[in-house]
């Protein structure tokens, strides 16, 4: 089958690779849609920290935001999965350590991360072998586009939950990328008064969008940092109301300096989040019940071959204004 392979920093190609098989505890999935995010770009450029800590290495098969249909079930897997439309968790724990047993498999020290760490090839391919224990079934109301937005949606939903903003309270989301825009959608669905802070105005959100120069002096009961700016963590603490909550879900390329005296003296709760695991089911439900419809965030859907140029920073002709790009691997087959 055909799959996207990163062979070195800035080098990607579509290769013919061995057809995957559904091993014990696994299913074989025909991949219908895959989202590309900032992590994939960092793996492509070589900037991703996993490449430097040794948990990921080239050649690497990326792709962790996906949706597809189960083609076959391996040994030990309920055959009833065959034919179901599914997505899956990115974080695959060992299942044996104390963290996994406590329901925190996303921070398992021996975890796989689909398409991000060595050991489990990603979904930017025609087919995918995937652990059945980490599958989520997609209802009919959640199409392939929404299915591939479940993983970023799970991250954003976790951030909104952690911000602990009650209906009518004010939530500031810093960052107008995919996670920030999704967080704004989920915050509004929960009844919060949501505002966005970004470098540029955007028409992709119903929430007011401000820049640093235009941001009004309002009381922000919760602040979500969904950026990669090293100075934003401090700004978030500066802006949040005393007694409020700051949620960090973005990752900067350099260390961030936050004065913990400000956190203490303002009685601020700070939360760091890794992964979408605890939010996946909620994101699927929100999409199915139309609490959020993020399809406008997808600028274009391209083939495996075409995504190489997108990773290199070339925006396809005719692409919409959204920050997200999707891949349909079946397009490489003329489908």
N, C-alpha and C positions, 0 to 999 in steps of 0.2 A: 504494500500500500504506500501512499505518498504521505509524507510528514514533513513539517518544518523543523529544521535542525540548526541550532547555533553552533558553529564550529570554532569560534574565537571571537574576541571583542570586535564588534562591528561587522561580523561575517555571518550571513545566514543564507541557507539554500533549501529548496524543496528536494528531498531525497526519496528514493524508493527504499523502504525499510521492511524488515520481516513482518508479516501479518501477525498481530497479537492473538493470543489464545486466552480464553477464560480459564484461568487456573483455579485451584481450590479456593473457595470463598469469593471468587470474582465473577463478574459478568463481562460480556463483550458488548460494546456500545457502538452503534453507528452515530458518529458525531454530526450534528446538524448546524450548530452555531457555537462560536467561541469568541469571547471578548478578549481584547488586548488592553492591558493596563500598564501603569507606570513600572510595576515590578518586571514585566516582560521587557520593557524598554531598557531597564537597568541591567537585566541579564544579557540583553543584546549588546549594550555598549561596554559591558564589563565593569560597570560601577557598582553592581549589587554586592552587598557585604558578604553574602553567602559564598561568592566566588573567591573571596579573600580569606574566609575562615575555614574553607575546605569542605563545607557541606554540599557545595555544588561545584561542578566542573564541566568543562567542554569535552566532547560534544554534548549538547544539552537539548532536550526536546521540551519546549515550553507549552503553556496553555493551561489555565486553571479556572477560567470562567466559562462554563460550557453547558450545553443541553444536547440531548440525543435520544435515541430509541434503543432499548436492549435487544440485541440480536440472539444472544445465547447465554446460558447460565452454566457456570463451571461446577465441579464437584462440591457438594455440600450447600448449594444455593437453591432456593425455591424456584422451580421452573416457572412459577407464576409471574416472575419478573419479565420474562420474554414478551416483547411487544409493548411494554410500558414506556412512556416518555419520562425521562429522568434528568436530574442533575445530581451533583454530589459535592460533598465537603472537600475542601482543599487539604485540610489537616488530617492525616491518617496516623493515629497513635499506635503504639506497640500493643495496647490492650492489656498489658500486664503490670505496668508500674503503678505506684501510688497515685500519680496524677491522673492516669487513665481511669483507674478504678473510682476516683472521686469525680469523674465527669469532666476533667480538664485535659482531655486528650490533645487539645490544640497547643498545649505547652509541654507535651511529652518530650523528654530529652532525646528519645530515639525516633521521633516522628518522621514520617515522610511528608513532603508538601508537594502535591501534584504539580509537575512541571516547573518546580522551583528548586527542589533539592534532588540530589542523586537518589536513584532507587525506584522512581515511579515516573515513567515517561508521560509527558503532558498531552493535552487534548487537541493541540494544533496538528491534527492528523485526520485521516479518513475514519479510523476506528480507534477505540480505546479500551484497554482492559482495566477494570476498576473494581475495588473491593465493594461487595454488595452491602456490607454493614454500614457503609457511608453514603448510600444512595438516598435521594429524596424523589418521590414520585411527583410529577407535574400534572396538575389538573388541566382539563381541556381549555379553561379560560387563560392559561398561561402558555403562550405560543413560544416558538424557539427563541425569538428575540428576548422576550421577558425571561425565559429560562436561563439564558446566558447572562442575564443581569441579576440573578438571584445572589451570586457570591458578593458582588459589590453592594447589593442591597442589604445583605446580611450584616456587612460591616457598618453601613450607615445606620441601620436600625439599632444595632448594638450601641452606637455612639449616642443616638437620641435617647435611648432608654437610660444610659449611664448619666446623661446630663440632668435627668430627674426634674425636668421642667413640667410643671402642672399646666392644665388647660388655662389659657389666659395669661400665663407668664411669658416672659420674653426670652427667646433663644437667638443667639448670634452664632452663625456658622461662618467660619473664616475659610475661604477657599471655594472657588466656583468650578472645580473639576467634577468628575463623576460622583465621588463620594460626598462632596459638599452639596451638590445639587440633589442627590438622593436623600441626604439628611434633611434638607429643607422640605422635601416632599413628606417625609415621614413625620417631621416635627409639626407641620401644618395638619396632617391627618390626626395627630394626637391633640389638636386644639391649641397649640402654642402660637404665640405671635412670633413668627420667624423673620429674621433679617439675614442677609448675606453680605459678607465683606470680601471683595476681590480686587484684583489689580485692574480689571476691565469690566465695564457693564456687560450684562448678558440678558438676552430675551428668553432664556430657557427656564426661568423660574417665575412663579407667580408672587414670590416674596420680594420685598424691596431689596435692591442690590446697591451697595454703597462702595466707595473707595475710601482709602485712609483720609483723603481730603474732605470728603463729604459726609463721613459717618457722624450721625447725630449723637449728642450726649444723652444717652438713655440708660436706664438701669437694665443690665443684662443678667438675668437670673441664671443663665447657663451659657457657656461658650464652648463650641467645638472647633478644634484646630484640625482642619482637613487639608493642610498644606505641606509643602516640603521646605518651608522657609525657616532658617535657623533662629530668626528673631521673633517668630510668631508665638512660641510658647510663653515668652515673657509678656508679649502684648496681650495674650489671652488672660493672664493673671491680672494685668493692669486693668483690663476692661470689665471683668466679671464683678458683679455685686458682692459685697461682703456676705459670707455665708452661702455663696453660690458654688457652682461646680464647673470645672474646666475638664474637658475630655480631649485627650490627645490620641488621634488616630493617624495623623500624618507623620512621615519620617523625613527629617532633614538630612542632607548629605554631610553636614558638619554638626558638631556638638552644639546644643542649645544651652544658653545660660539663663537660669531662672533663680531669682533671689527667694530662697525658701522663707526668709523673714516676712516677705510680703504675703506668702501663702498662709503662714501662721497668723500674722496680725490681722489678716482679712478673714480668717477662719474659712479658707477656701478648700473644698474637696477637689483633688486632682485624680484623674483616672486615665490610665494607659490601656489601650485595647490592641490585641493581636488577633486577627482573623475573624471570620464571619460565622464560625461554627454555631454559636448559640443564637444567631439571628436568622439562620437559613429558613427554618420553618415559618417564622413570622414574616419574612420577606415574601415567600411564596403565597401565604395567605393574603397579605396586603395587595399583591398584584392581582390575585384571583378575585378579590372583593372590590377591586378598583379604588382602593384607598390611595394608591400611587400608580401612575403609568409613566415609566421613564423611557418609553421607546423613542421620544424626541431627542434623547441624549445620544443616540447612535447616529453618527455623521454619515456612515456608509457601511455597507457589507460587501466584502471583497473576497477574492480567492486566496488560497494559500500562497500562490506565487506573488500576488499583488501586495500582500501584507508586508513583504520584505521592504518595499519602498516606503510604506507607511512607518515602519520601525525606524527607517533612516531619516524620517522627518518630512517626507513628501506627502502632501495632502492630495488625495485623488481628485481629479476634475469632477465637479458636480457634487462634491461632498457637502453635507449640511453643516450647520454651525455647532453641532454637538461635540463633546470632548471624547466620545467613545467610538472605537472602530471594532466591527465584528468581522469574523471570517466564516464563510460557509465552505467547508472542505469539499463538498459535493460539486462545487463549481469547477473544480479542477478535473472533474469527470464529465463535464459538459451537462450537468444536471442543474 
